[in-house]
Amino acid sequence: MLGEVDVKLRSVRLDKYYGESTYMGYFDFDEDAKVYFYVIPKRNATLNGSWRWKDTMREFVRNTMKYLEEYYKRERSEAGFSADKRFFGWGVAQRREDRIKGALFVIGLWHNLFHLAPY
């Protein structure tokens, strides 16, 4: 989906349920893409998988505290999603495609105007 809307990623933070090498394969990047992955590996995680997975695990072991600081930046977005769900509800009540897009746009705009975090 990200490729269809031409979104460029700088970093990806996945929660503990995605702490395996196979999930990194879902992200299709150019060879020169500088995308940083932050995951908490599962207990039985191995180094089998892509070089991107091996590099991520090496960074996790070498600089654990710095790695965790970056990983836990995802809490900001999770808190924002939670606030939006509480304020706007869990679904979009519109039926037509153009109105659904409009409603989602307004919800995102409202969130960015009134829930700005100083970072």
C-alpha positions in Angstrom: 0.0 0.0 0.0 2.8 2.4 0.8 4.3 1.9 -2.7 1.0 2.8 -4.3 0.8 6.2 -2.6 4.5 6.9 -3.1 5.4 7.2 0.6 9.1 7.2 1.5 9.9 5.7 4.9 12.8 6.7 7.1 12.1 4.4 10.0 9.7 1.6 10.9 8.9 0.6 14.5 7.1 -2.7 14.9 5.7 -4.0 18.1 6.7 -7.3 19.7 4.3 -9.4 17.6 6.4 -8.6 14.5 9.8 -9.4 16.0 10.8 -11.9 13.4 12.9 -11.7 10.3 10.1 -12.6 8.0 8.2 -9.4 8.6 11.0 -7.3 7.2 10.5 -9.0 3.9 7.1 -7.3 3.6 8.9 -3.9 3.1 10.2 -3.6 -0.5 13.0 -1.0 -0.7 15.6 0.0 -3.1 19.1 -1.2 -2.3 20.3 2.4 -1.4 17.3 3.1 0.9 18.4 4.2 4.3 15.4 2.9 6.3 15.9 2.0 10.0 13.9 -0.8 11.6 13.2 -0.9 15.3 11.7 -4.1 16.6 11.9 -6.0 19.9 13.0 -9.5 18.9 11.0 -12.4 20.1 12.6 -14.7 22.7 13.4 -17.4 20.2 14.5 -15.1 17.4 17.5 -16.2 15.3 19.8 -14.5 12.9 18.4 -16.4 10.0 17.0 -14.0 7.4 18.0 -10.9 5.4 21.0 -8.8 6.0 18.7 -6.0 7.1 17.5 -8.3 9.9 21.0 -9.2 10.9 22.0 -5.5 11.0 19.0 -4.6 13.1 19.8 -7.4 15.6 23.4 -6.3 15.7 22.4 -2.7 16.5 20.0 -4.0 19.2 22.8 -5.9 20.9 25.5 -3.2 20.6 23.6 -0.1 21.5 20.6 -1.4 23.4 19.7 1.8 25.3 19.9 4.0 22.2 18.0 1.4 20.2 15.2 1.3 22.8 15.0 5.1 22.9 14.3 5.1 19.2 11.9 2.1 19.4 9.8 3.7 22.1 9.1 6.8 20.0 6.3 4.7 18.6 4.4 5.4 21.8 3.7 8.9 20.7 1.9 7.8 17.6 0.1 5.0 19.5 -1.1 7.7 22.0 -2.3 9.9 19.1 -4.2 7.0 17.5 -5.8 6.2 20.8 -6.9 9.8 21.4 -8.4 10.0 17.9 -10.3 6.8 18.5 -11.7 8.0 21.8 -12.6 11.5 20.3 -14.0 10.4 16.9 -15.1 6.9 17.5 -13.9 3.6 16.0 -15.4 4.0 12.5 -16.3 6.3 9.8 -20.1 6.7 9.4 -19.9 7.6 5.7 -20.8 5.2 2.9 -19.7 6.9 -0.3 -16.0 6.7 -1.2 -15.5 10.5 -1.6 -17.2 11.1 1.7 -15.1 8.5 3.5 -11.9 10.1 2.1 -13.1 13.5 3.2 -14.0 12.3 6.7 -10.6 10.7 7.2 -8.9 13.8 5.9 -10.7 16.0 8.3 -10.1 13.6 11.2 -6.3 13.7 10.4 -6.3 17.5 10.1 -8.2 17.9 13.3 -5.7 15.7 15.1 -2.7 17.6 13.8 -4.2 21.0 14.7 -5.2 20.2 18.2 -2.9 17.4 19.4 0.4 18.9 18.4 3.2 17.5 20.5 6.3 19.7 21.2 9.0 17.5 19.6 
